[in-house]
């Protein structure tokens, strides 16, 4: 999907943290597949770390588009701190506190923070 078009269809602010890797349309649903960018969380950016793939995919229902259900299939990234071997992931509550965001993006963060 073209990035300029995606910014109008997805929750505002989501493309700062996620890449749209694919999308598909069915008769009654639109699916967007998102992967978290390989950018360390701010609280760990000074520590040596390595991306270790993704935690299991979650699916969040977004606002309907042209009468179709919109499903966001989200893969959140995890990293290993090289010195302590601790597995980390982004704390979406910290992102919410440090960001001026729309209520739409805040609701999105609330949904994915449950997983």
Secondary structure, 3 states (H helix, E strand, C coil): CCHHHHHHHCCCCHHHCEEEEEEEECCCEEEEEEEECCCCCHHHCCCCEEEEEECCCEEEEEEEECCEEEEEEEECEEEEECCCCCEECCCHHHHHHCCCCCHHHHHHHHHHHCC
